[in-house]
Amino acid sequence: MKIKKISVYQKDLPLSEPYWLSGGRLKFEVLDATFVKIETDSGYIGWGEGTPWGHTM
């Protein structure tokens, strides 16, 4: 089995209410999420996801 294709997607995921960090100095209203799709020559498909808390973390 070999990897045939890797696709990367970016999506902003809105929060239901803002999230504050650093004593109220950093406000997050969306999460910058990254999704990765890996396809093999055998027909298997796998997904991965990473969602950090903003660009400062």
C-alpha positions as a printed NumPy array, in Angstrom:
array([[  0.   ,   0.   ,   0.   ],
       [  1.314,   3.444,  -0.956],
       [  0.065,   6.971,  -0.441],
       [ -1.556,   8.166,  -3.642],
       [ -2.684,  11.665,  -2.657],
       [ -2.473,  14.122,   0.246],
       [ -4.913,  17.041,   0.416],
       [ -4.78 ,  19.873,   2.97 ],
       [ -7.751,  22.117,   3.778],
       [ -8.048,  25.222,   5.978],
       [-11.338,  26.154,   7.647],
       [-12.236,  28.832,  10.186],
       [-14.487,  27.262,  12.828],
       [-16.626,  29.867,  14.632],
       [-16.948,  29.597,  18.408],
       [-20.381,  29.877,  20.035],
       [-18.921,  32.575,  22.305],
       [-15.506,  34.293,  22.393],
       [-12.601,  32.67 ,  24.205],
       [-10.184,  34.947,  26.072],
       [ -6.539,  34.275,  26.915],
       [ -3.732,  36.191,  28.605],
       [ -5.895,  37.998,  31.151],
       [ -8.383,  39.164,  28.539],
       [ -5.811,  40.576,  26.104],
       [ -6.302,  37.903,  23.419],
       [ -9.798,  37.283,  22.097],
       [-10.62 ,  34.339,  19.81 ],
       [-13.904,  34.154,  17.927],
       [-12.861,  31.441,  15.442],
       [-10.432,  28.533,  15.444],
       [ -8.039,  28.234,  12.505],
       [ -8.441,  24.523,  11.738],
       [ -6.365,  22.408,   9.349],
       [ -7.705,  19.164,   7.876],
       [ -5.547,  16.588,   6.069],
       [ -6.919,  13.837,   3.829],
       [ -4.663,  10.94 ,   2.834],
       [ -5.656,   8.501,   0.084],
       [ -3.874,   5.231,  -0.72 ],
       [ -3.622,   3.185,  -3.876],
       [ -5.584,   0.449,  -2.035],
       [ -8.633,   2.694,  -1.653],
       [ -8.179,   3.584,   2.02 ],
       [ -8.875,   7.169,   3.061],
       [ -7.775,   8.721,   6.349],
       [ -8.435,  12.126,   7.876],
       [ -6.473,  14.163,  10.408],
       [ -7.244,  17.478,  12.072],
       [ -5.388,  20.119,  14.028],
       [ -6.931,  23.17 ,  15.669],
       [ -4.553,  25.43 ,  17.592],
       [ -5.756,  28.339,  19.716],
       [ -4.806,  31.124,  17.332],
       [ -1.495,  32.168,  15.828],
       [  0.108,  32.989,  19.203],
       [  0.108,  29.416,  20.555]])
